[in-house]
Amino acid sequence: MIQPIEKNIAFFVPVLAISTLVLGSGLAITLYRNRKSEPLDIELFRRLFYVNEFYSWLINSTQERLAGISAFFDRWIIDTAGVGGASGGTWGAGALLRLIQVGNLQGYLFLFGLGIVALIYFAVFH
């Protein structure tokens, strides 16, 4: 009977991991013991594997662009059309009502009568 490959790996992976740990630790100890400066001058290590450059590019190309789109949507769609339109409409309706409200009872009765005539007109002719 053939055993699955996974049973052999259950022993091989921990042995490989421990031997890599021992080998890497020994190499680091021999290379860096009693050193005041970096013994290896490699550009890739000095630049931290270019992680900072990649992160800066990633943030500028995703987060900054999304923030710009969100700012445009907030400023022109929500503020101008939504909130600005609602507040402008409310202000305009208030200005018109302020013109109608004169504080004169005869004026109010006249407007009431105009409303009744308009209702009768729409009821009869439409």
DSSP file with accessible surface (Angstrom, degrees, kcal/mol):
  #  RESIDUE AA STRUCTURE BP1 BP2  ACC     N-H-->O    O-->H-N    N-H-->O    O-->H-N    TCO  KAPPA ALPHA  PHI   PSI    X-CA   Y-CA   Z-CA
    1    1 A M              0   0  230      0, 0.0     2,-0.4     0, 0.0     0, 0.0   0.000 360.0 360.0 360.0 134.2    0.0    0.0    0.0
    2    2 A I        -     0   0  159      1,-0.0     3,-0.1     0, 0.0     0, 0.0  -0.696 360.0-138.1 -88.3 129.2    1.4    3.4   -1.0
    3    3 A Q        -     0   0  123     -2,-0.4     5,-0.0     1,-0.1    -1,-0.0  -0.598  26.8-102.7 -84.1 146.4    1.4    6.0    1.8
    4    4 A P    >>  -     0   0   68      0, 0.0     3,-0.9     0, 0.0     4,-0.6  -0.272  25.7-120.5 -63.9 154.5    0.3    9.6    1.0
    5    5 A I  H >> S+     0   0  120      1,-0.2     4,-1.5     2,-0.2     3,-0.9   0.823 105.6  72.7 -66.1 -29.1    3.1   12.1    0.6
    6    6 A E  H 3> S+     0   0  139      1,-0.3     4,-1.4     2,-0.2    -1,-0.2   0.813  88.9  60.1 -60.3 -29.6    1.7   14.2    3.5
    7    7 A K  H <4 S+     0   0  136     -3,-0.9     4,-0.4     1,-0.2    -1,-0.3   0.870 105.6  47.5 -68.3 -35.2    2.8   11.7    6.1
    8    8 A N  H XX S+     0   0  104     -3,-0.9     4,-1.5    -4,-0.6     3,-0.8   0.845 108.0  55.8 -72.6 -32.8    6.5   12.1    5.1
    9    9 A I  H 3X S+     0   0   79     -4,-1.5     4,-2.3     1,-0.2    -2,-0.2   0.819  90.9  72.6 -71.1 -28.1    6.2   15.9    5.1
   10   10 A A  H 3< S+     0   0   75     -4,-1.4    -1,-0.2     1,-0.2    -2,-0.2   0.808 109.8  32.5 -59.2 -26.5    5.0   15.9    8.7
   11   11 A F  H <> S+     0   0  155     -3,-0.8     4,-1.3    -4,-0.4    -1,-0.2   0.798 117.2  55.0 -94.7 -35.6    8.6   14.9    9.7
   12   12 A F  H  X S+     0   0  125     -4,-1.5     4,-2.4     1,-0.2     5,-0.2   0.895 101.4  55.2 -70.5 -41.6   10.5   16.8    7.0
   13   13 A V  H  X S+     0   0   79     -4,-2.3     4,-2.6     1,-0.2     5,-0.2   0.941 108.4  45.5 -65.1 -48.5    9.1   20.3    7.5
   14   14 A P  H  > S+     0   0   65      0, 0.0     4,-2.5     0, 0.0     5,-0.3   0.919 114.0  50.3 -62.4 -37.4    9.9   20.7   11.2
   15   15 A V  H  X S+     0   0   71     -4,-1.3     4,-2.4     1,-0.2     5,-0.2   0.933 112.0  47.5 -64.7 -43.1   13.4   19.4   10.7
   16   16 A L  H  X S+     0   0   84     -4,-2.4     4,-2.2     2,-0.2    -1,-0.2   0.919 112.7  49.2 -63.4 -42.0   14.0   21.8    7.8
   17   17 A A  H  X S+     0   0   58     -4,-2.6     4,-2.1     2,-0.2    -2,-0.2   0.931 113.4  45.3 -65.9 -43.0   12.7   24.7    9.9
   18   18 A I  H  X S+     0   0  108     -4,-2.5     4,-2.6    -5,-0.2     5,-0.2   0.919 113.0  49.9 -69.4 -40.4   14.9   24.0   12.9
   19   19 A S  H  X S+     0   0   60     -4,-2.4     4,-2.6    -5,-0.3     5,-0.2   0.905 110.7  50.5 -67.0 -35.8   18.0   23.4   10.8
   20   20 A T  H  X S+     0   0   83     -4,-2.2     4,-2.8    -5,-0.2     5,-0.3   0.908 110.3  50.6 -66.5 -39.3   17.4   26.7    8.9
   21   21 A L  H  X S+     0   0  114     -4,-2.1     4,-2.5     2,-0.2     5,-0.2   0.943 113.0  44.8 -61.9 -47.1   17.0   28.5   12.3
   22   22 A V  H  X S+     0   0   95     -4,-2.6     4,-2.4     2,-0.2     5,-0.2   0.935 115.6  46.8 -65.9 -43.5   20.3   27.0   13.6
   23   23 A L  H  X S+     0   0  133     -4,-2.6     4,-2.4    -5,-0.2    -2,-0.2   0.936 114.7  46.4 -64.9 -45.1   22.2   27.7   10.4
   24   24 A G  H  X S+     0   0   41     -4,-2.8     4,-2.4    -5,-0.2    -2,-0.2   0.909 113.3  48.8 -66.0 -40.0   20.9   31.3   10.1
   25   25 A S  H  X S+     0   0   57     -4,-2.5     4,-2.4    -5,-0.3    -1,-0.2   0.923 112.3  48.6 -65.4 -43.2   21.6   32.1   13.8
   26   26 A G  H  X S+     0   0   34     -4,-2.4     4,-2.3    -5,-0.2     5,-0.2   0.920 111.9  48.9 -63.3 -41.8   25.1   30.7   13.5
   27   27 A L  H  X S+     0   0  114     -4,-2.4     4,-2.0    -5,-0.2    -2,-0.2   0.916 111.8  49.1 -64.8 -41.2   25.8   32.7   10.4
   28   28 A A  H  X S+     0   0   47     -4,-2.4     4,-2.5     2,-0.2     5,-0.2   0.907 110.8  50.5 -64.9 -39.5   24.5   35.9   12.0
   29   29 A I  H  X S+     0   0   88     -4,-2.4     4,-1.4     1,-0.2    -2,-0.2   0.943 113.1  44.7 -65.7 -44.9   26.6   35.3   15.1
   30   30 A T  H  < S+     0   0  105     -4,-2.3    -1,-0.2    -5,-0.2    -2,-0.2   0.860 118.0  45.0 -68.9 -31.3   29.8   34.8   13.2
   31   31 A L  H  < S+     0   0   48     -4,-2.0    -2,-0.2    -5,-0.2    -1,-0.2   0.882 123.2  30.8 -81.0 -35.7   29.1   37.7   10.8
   32   32 A Y  H >< S+     0   0  103     -4,-2.5     3,-1.3    -5,-0.2    -2,-0.2   0.462  82.0 124.0-107.9  -0.1   28.0   40.3   13.4
   33   33 A R  T 3< S-     0   0  162     -4,-1.4    -4,-0.0     1,-0.3    -3,-0.0  -0.434  89.2  -4.9 -67.7 129.8   30.0   39.4   16.6
   34   34 A N  T 3  S+     0   0  158      1,-0.2     2,-0.4    -2,-0.2    -1,-0.3   0.800  97.9 141.3  58.3  36.5   32.1   42.3   17.9
   35   35 A R    <   -     0   0  142     -3,-1.3    -1,-0.2     1,-0.1     3,-0.1  -0.870  37.9-171.0-108.0 140.8   31.2   44.6   14.9
   36   36 A K  S    S+     0   0  216     -2,-0.4     2,-0.3     2,-0.1    -1,-0.1   0.650  75.7  29.4 -98.1 -23.1   30.6   48.4   15.2
   37   37 A S  S    S-     0   0   94     -5,-0.0     3,-0.0     0, 0.0    -1,-0.0  -0.815 102.4 -71.6-131.0 175.6   29.4   48.8   11.7
   38   38 A E        -     0   0  107     -2,-0.3    -6,-0.1     1,-0.2    -2,-0.1  -0.496  34.8-157.6 -71.2 123.6   27.6   46.8    9.0
   39   39 A P  S    S+     0   0   37      0, 0.0     2,-0.5     0, 0.0    -1,-0.2   0.820  79.9  52.7 -75.4 -26.2   30.0   44.2    7.6
   40   40 A L        -     0   0   73      2,-0.1     2,-0.9    -3,-0.0    -2,-0.0  -0.933  67.7-161.3-113.0 124.3   28.1   43.8    4.3
   41   41 A D        +     0   0  122     -2,-0.5     2,-0.5     4,-0.0     3,-0.1  -0.780  26.7 159.7-105.5  89.4   27.3   46.9    2.3
   42   42 A I     >  -     0   0   70     -2,-0.9     4,-2.2     1,-0.1     3,-0.3  -0.943  38.7-143.7-115.4 128.0   24.5   45.8    0.0
   43   43 A E  H  > S+     0   0   83     -2,-0.5     4,-2.1     1,-0.2     6,-0.2   0.879 100.4  56.1 -58.2 -40.5   22.3   48.5   -1.6
   44   44 A L  H  4>S+     0   0   75      1,-0.2     5,-2.8     2,-0.2     6,-0.3   0.902 110.3  44.8 -62.0 -38.8   19.1   46.3   -1.3
   45   45 A F  H >45S+     0   0   92     -3,-0.3     3,-1.3     3,-0.2    -1,-0.2   0.874 111.4  53.0 -72.0 -39.2   19.6   46.0    2.4
   46   46 A R  H 3<5S+     0   0  142     -4,-2.2    -2,-0.2     1,-0.3    -1,-0.2   0.855 109.6  48.6 -63.8 -35.7   20.4   49.7    2.9
   47   47 A R  T ><5S-     0   0  104     -4,-2.1     3,-1.4    -5,-0.2     5,-0.4   0.278 115.2-117.2 -87.9  10.2   17.2   50.6    1.1
   48   48 A L  G X 5 -     0   0  102     -3,-1.3     3,-1.8     1,-0.3     4,-0.2   0.890  68.7 -59.4  55.8  44.4   15.2   48.1    3.2
   49   49 A F  G 3 <S-     0   0  125     -5,-2.8    -1,-0.3     1,-0.3    -4,-0.1   0.741  87.2 -79.0  58.7  23.6   14.2   46.0    0.2
   50   50 A Y  G <> S+     0   0  100     -3,-1.4     4,-2.0    -6,-0.3    -1,-0.3   0.750  93.1 138.6  58.6  28.1   12.5   49.2   -1.3
   51   51 A V  H <>  +     0   0   84     -3,-1.8     4,-2.8    -4,-0.3     5,-0.2   0.912  68.0  51.9 -68.1 -41.2    9.5   48.6    1.0
   52   52 A N  H  > S+     0   0  101     -5,-0.4     4,-2.5     2,-0.2    -1,-0.2   0.906 110.2  48.2 -64.2 -40.6    9.2   52.4    1.8
   53   53 A E  H  > S+     0   0   71     -6,-0.3     4,-2.4     2,-0.2    -1,-0.2   0.920 113.7  47.1 -65.0 -42.5    9.2   53.3   -1.9
   54   54 A F  H  X S+     0   0  119     -4,-2.0     4,-2.7     2,-0.2    -2,-0.2   0.923 112.6  49.3 -64.7 -42.7    6.6   50.7   -2.7
   55   55 A Y  H  X S+     0   0  143     -4,-2.8     4,-2.6     2,-0.2     5,-0.2   0.911 111.0  50.0 -63.8 -41.7    4.5   51.8    0.2
   56   56 A S  H  X S+     0   0   61     -4,-2.5     4,-2.4    -5,-0.2    -1,-0.2   0.924 112.7  46.7 -62.8 -43.7    4.7   55.4   -0.8
   57   57 A W  H  X S+     0   0  154     -4,-2.4     4,-2.3     2,-0.2    -2,-0.2   0.921 112.3  50.9 -63.6 -41.6    3.7   54.6   -4.4
   58   58 A L  H  X>S+     0   0   64     -4,-2.7     4,-1.5     2,-0.2     5,-0.5   0.925 112.2  45.5 -63.9 -43.9    0.9   52.4   -3.2
   59   59 A I  I  <>S+     0   0   35     -4,-2.6     5,-2.3     1,-0.2     4,-0.4   0.929 114.6  48.2 -65.9 -44.2   -0.6   55.1   -0.9
   60   60 A N  I  <5S+     0   0   92     -4,-2.4     5,-0.4    -5,-0.2    -1,-0.2   0.864 115.2  44.5 -65.6 -34.3   -0.2   57.8   -3.6
   61   61 A S  I  <5S+     0   0   25     -4,-2.3    -1,-0.2    -5,-0.2    -2,-0.2   0.693 130.2  18.6 -87.4 -15.9   -1.9   55.7   -6.3
   62   62 A T  I  X5S+     0   0   72     -4,-1.5     4,-2.5    -3,-0.2     5,-0.2   0.755 127.8  35.4-115.2 -61.8   -4.7   54.4   -4.2
   63   63 A Q  I  ><S+     0   0  108     -5,-0.5     4,-2.6    -4,-0.4    -3,-0.2   0.912 119.9  47.0 -68.0 -42.8   -5.5   56.4   -1.0
   64   64 A E  H  ><S+     0   0  105     -5,-2.3     4,-2.2     2,-0.2    -1,-0.2   0.907 114.3  47.8 -66.6 -39.9   -4.7   59.8   -2.4
   65   65 A R  H  > S+     0   0  159     -5,-0.4     4,-2.3    -6,-0.3    -2,-0.2   0.926 113.3  47.8 -66.7 -42.2   -6.7   59.2   -5.6
   66   66 A L  H  X S+     0   0  111     -4,-2.5     4,-2.6     1,-0.2    -2,-0.2   0.895 110.7  51.9 -65.2 -38.2   -9.7   57.9   -3.6
   67   67 A A  H  X S+     0   0   53     -4,-2.6     4,-2.5    -5,-0.2    -1,-0.2   0.899 109.5  50.1 -65.3 -38.4   -9.4   60.9   -1.2
   68   68 A G  H  X S+     0   0   43     -4,-2.2     4,-2.3     2,-0.2    -2,-0.2   0.920 111.8  47.0 -65.3 -42.5   -9.5   63.2   -4.2
   69   69 A I  H  X S+     0   0  104     -4,-2.3     4,-2.6     2,-0.2    -2,-0.2   0.925 113.4  49.0 -64.9 -41.9  -12.6   61.5   -5.7
   70   70 A S  H  X S+     0   0   63     -4,-2.6     4,-2.6     1,-0.2    -2,-0.2   0.895 110.6  50.4 -64.9 -40.2  -14.3   61.6   -2.3
   71   71 A A  H  X S+     0   0   40     -4,-2.5     4,-2.8     2,-0.2     5,-0.2   0.913 111.5  48.3 -64.7 -42.2  -13.5   65.3   -1.8
   72   72 A F  H  X>S+     0   0  121     -4,-2.3     4,-2.8     2,-0.2     5,-0.6   0.944 113.4  47.1 -62.0 -46.8  -14.9   66.1   -5.3
   73   73 A F  I  X>S+     0   0  108     -4,-2.6     5,-2.0     1,-0.2     4,-1.5   0.919 115.2  46.2 -61.9 -42.0  -18.1   64.1   -4.6
   74   74 A D  I  <>S+     0   0   79     -4,-2.6     5,-2.6     3,-0.2     6,-0.2   0.926 117.5  42.4 -67.2 -44.0  -18.5   65.7   -1.2
   75   75 A R  I  <>S+     0   0  138     -4,-2.8     5,-0.8    -5,-0.2    -2,-0.2   0.914 128.3  24.0 -71.5 -45.0  -17.9   69.3   -2.4
   76   76 A W  I  <>S+     0   0  135     -4,-2.8     5,-0.8    -5,-0.2    -3,-0.2   0.813 130.5  32.3 -97.6 -32.3  -19.8   69.3   -5.7
   77   77 A I  I  XXS+     0   0   78     -4,-1.5     5,-1.9    -5,-0.6     4,-0.5   0.925 129.0  27.6 -90.4 -55.2  -22.5   66.6   -5.3
   78   78 A I  I  4XS+     0   0   71     -5,-2.0     5,-3.2     3,-0.2     6,-0.5   0.972 129.2  36.7 -75.0 -52.8  -23.4   66.5   -1.6
   79   79 A D  I  4XS+     0   0   76     -5,-2.6     5,-2.8    -6,-0.2    -3,-0.2   0.949 128.2  31.3 -67.6 -49.9  -22.6   70.1   -0.6
   80   80 A T  I  4<S+     0   0   76     -5,-0.8     5,-0.5    -6,-0.2    -3,-0.2   0.970 132.8  25.4 -76.2 -54.4  -23.7   71.9   -3.8
   81   81 A A  I  <<S+     0   0   66     -5,-0.8     4,-0.2    -4,-0.5    -3,-0.2   0.941 131.4  31.3 -79.6 -47.2  -26.6   69.8   -5.1
   82   82 A G  I  ><S+     0   0   42     -5,-1.9     4,-2.1    -4,-0.2    -3,-0.2   0.995 133.2  18.5 -77.4 -70.0  -27.8   68.0   -2.0
   83   83 A V  I  ><S+     0   0   90     -5,-3.2     4,-2.7     2,-0.2     5,-0.3   0.933 129.7  47.4 -72.4 -44.7  -27.4   70.3    1.0
   84   84 A G  H  ><S+     0   0   29     -5,-2.8     4,-2.6    -6,-0.5     5,-0.2   0.902 113.6  48.9 -64.4 -38.9  -27.0   73.5   -0.9
   85   85 A G  H  > S+     0   0   41     -5,-0.5     4,-2.5    -4,-0.2    -1,-0.2   0.921 113.1  46.7 -66.6 -41.9  -30.0   72.8   -3.0
   86   86 A A  H  X S+     0   0   62     -4,-2.1     4,-2.3     2,-0.2    -2,-0.2   0.925 115.6  44.8 -66.8 -42.5  -32.2   71.9   -0.1
   87   87 A S  H  X S+     0   0   70     -4,-2.7     4,-2.6     2,-0.2    -2,-0.2   0.904 114.2  49.6 -70.4 -37.2  -31.1   75.0    1.9
   88   88 A G  H  X S+     0   0   40     -4,-2.6     4,-2.6    -5,-0.3    -2,-0.2   0.909 111.8  48.9 -65.7 -39.8  -31.5   77.3   -1.1
   89   89 A G  H  X S+     0   0   47     -4,-2.5     4,-2.5     2,-0.2    -2,-0.2   0.910 112.5  47.7 -65.9 -40.2  -34.9   75.9   -1.8
   90   90 A T  H  X S+     0   0  102     -4,-2.3     4,-2.4     2,-0.2    -2,-0.2   0.916 112.4  49.1 -65.2 -43.0  -35.9   76.4    1.8
   91   91 A W  H  X S+     0   0  181     -4,-2.6     4,-2.3     2,-0.2    -2,-0.2   0.919 112.2  48.7 -62.9 -42.3  -34.6   79.9    1.8
   92   92 A G  H  X S+     0   0   27     -4,-2.6     4,-2.3     2,-0.2    -2,-0.2   0.913 111.3  48.9 -64.6 -42.5  -36.4   80.7   -1.4
   93   93 A A  H  X S+     0   0   51     -4,-2.5     4,-2.6     1,-0.2     5,-0.2   0.911 111.7  50.4 -63.9 -38.9  -39.7   79.3   -0.1
   94   94 A G  H  X S+     0   0   30     -4,-2.4     4,-2.1     1,-0.2    -2,-0.2   0.896 109.1  51.2 -65.2 -38.2  -39.3   81.3    3.1
   95   95 A A  H  X S+     0   0   24     -4,-2.3     4,-1.4     2,-0.2    -2,-0.2   0.908 111.7  47.2 -65.8 -40.7  -38.6   84.5    1.0
   96   96 A L  H  X S+     0   0  114     -4,-2.3     4,-1.6     1,-0.2    -2,-0.2   0.920 112.5  48.8 -66.5 -42.8  -41.8   83.9   -1.0
   97   97 A L  H  X S+     0   0   93     -4,-2.6     4,-2.5     1,-0.2    -1,-0.2   0.852 106.3  57.6 -65.3 -32.2  -43.9   83.2    2.1
   98   98 A R  H  < S+     0   0  158     -4,-2.1    -1,-0.2     1,-0.2    -2,-0.2   0.872 105.9  49.9 -66.0 -33.6  -42.4   86.3    3.7
   99   99 A L  H  < S+     0   0  135     -4,-1.4    -1,-0.2     1,-0.2    -2,-0.2   0.860 113.0  46.6 -69.9 -35.4  -43.8   88.4    0.8
  100  100 A I  H  < S+     0   0   83     -4,-1.6     2,-1.4     1,-0.1    -2,-0.2   0.869  96.0  77.5 -75.4 -36.6  -47.2   86.8    1.1
  101  101 A Q     <  +     0   0  127     -4,-2.5    -1,-0.1     1,-0.2    -4,-0.0  -0.589  50.2 153.3 -80.5  96.6  -47.5   87.2    4.9
  102  102 A V        -     0   0   98     -2,-1.4    -1,-0.2     2,-0.2     3,-0.1   0.555  56.4-119.9-100.3 -13.4  -48.4   90.9    5.2
  103  103 A G  S    S+     0   0   65      1,-0.2     2,-0.5    -3,-0.2    -2,-0.1   0.642  72.9 125.1  83.4  15.2  -50.2   90.7    8.5
  104  104 A N     >  -     0   0   77      1,-0.1     4,-1.9     2,-0.0    -1,-0.2  -0.930  53.6-152.1-112.7 124.4  -53.5   92.0    7.0
  105  105 A L  H  > S+     0   0  118     -2,-0.5     4,-2.4     1,-0.2     5,-0.2   0.891  98.2  53.7 -64.1 -38.4  -56.6   90.0    7.5
  106  106 A Q  H  > S+     0   0  132      1,-0.2     4,-2.2     2,-0.2    -1,-0.2   0.880 107.3  52.2 -64.4 -36.2  -58.2   91.2    4.3
  107  107 A G  H  > S+     0   0   22      2,-0.2     4,-2.2     1,-0.2    -1,-0.2   0.911 109.4  48.9 -64.9 -41.1  -55.1   90.2    2.4
  108  108 A Y  H  X S+     0   0   90     -4,-1.9     4,-2.4     2,-0.2    -2,-0.2   0.905 111.0  49.9 -66.0 -39.8  -55.3   86.7    3.8
  109  109 A L  H  X S+     0   0  109     -4,-2.4     4,-2.5     2,-0.2    -1,-0.2   0.893 109.3  52.5 -65.2 -36.6  -59.0   86.4    2.9
  110  110 A F  H  X S+     0   0  136     -4,-2.2     4,-2.3     2,-0.2    -2,-0.2   0.936 111.2  45.7 -63.5 -45.5  -58.2   87.5   -0.6
  111  111 A L  H  X S+     0   0   71     -4,-2.2     4,-2.1     2,-0.2    -2,-0.2   0.888 112.0  52.5 -65.8 -36.8  -55.5   84.8   -1.0
  112  112 A F  H  X S+     0   0  143     -4,-2.4     4,-2.1     1,-0.2    -1,-0.2   0.921 109.3  49.3 -62.4 -43.5  -57.9   82.3    0.5
  113  113 A G  H  X S+     0   0   31     -4,-2.5     4,-2.5     1,-0.2    -2,-0.2   0.895 108.2  53.1 -63.5 -40.9  -60.5   83.3   -2.0
  114  114 A L  H  X S+     0   0   89     -4,-2.3     4,-2.4     1,-0.2    -1,-0.2   0.903 108.5  51.2 -60.3 -39.2  -57.9   82.9   -4.9
  115  115 A G  H  X S+     0   0   36     -4,-2.1     4,-2.4     2,-0.2    -2,-0.2   0.905 109.4  49.1 -64.3 -41.2  -57.2   79.4   -3.6
  116  116 A I  H  X S+     0   0   72     -4,-2.1     4,-2.5     2,-0.2     5,-0.2   0.925 111.6  49.2 -64.3 -43.5  -60.9   78.5   -3.6
  117  117 A V  H  X S+     0   0   95     -4,-2.5     4,-2.5     1,-0.2    -2,-0.2   0.915 111.0  50.2 -62.9 -40.6  -61.3   79.8   -7.2
  118  118 A A  H  X S+     0   0   42     -4,-2.4     4,-2.6     2,-0.2     5,-0.2   0.914 110.5  49.8 -64.8 -40.8  -58.2   77.9   -8.3
  119  119 A L  H  X S+     0   0  121     -4,-2.4     4,-2.3     1,-0.2    -2,-0.2   0.919 111.8  47.5 -63.5 -42.9  -59.6   74.7   -6.8
  120  120 A I  H  X S+     0   0  101     -4,-2.5     4,-2.5     2,-0.2     5,-0.3   0.919 111.5  51.8 -64.3 -42.3  -63.0   75.1   -8.4
  121  121 A Y  H  X S+     0   0  118     -4,-2.5     4,-2.5     1,-0.2     5,-0.3   0.937 113.1  43.3 -58.4 -49.6  -61.2   75.8  -11.8
  122  122 A F  H  X S+     0   0  119     -4,-2.6     4,-1.0     1,-0.2    -1,-0.2   0.852 114.7  51.1 -67.4 -31.9  -59.1   72.7  -11.6
  123  123 A A  H  < S+     0   0   81     -4,-2.3    -1,-0.2    -5,-0.2    -2,-0.2   0.877 119.1  35.1 -71.4 -37.7  -62.1   70.6  -10.4
  124  124 A V  H  < S+     0   0   97     -4,-2.5    -2,-0.2    -5,-0.2    -3,-0.2   0.915 125.6  34.1 -85.3 -44.7  -64.4   71.7  -13.2
  125  125 A F  H  <        0   0  143     -4,-2.5    -3,-0.2    -5,-0.3    -2,-0.1   0.499 360.0 360.0 -98.3  -1.3  -62.1   72.1  -16.2
  126  126 A H     <        0   0  162     -4,-1.0    -1,-0.0    -5,-0.3    -4,-0.0  -0.701 360.0 360.0-123.9 360.0  -59.6   69.3  -15.6
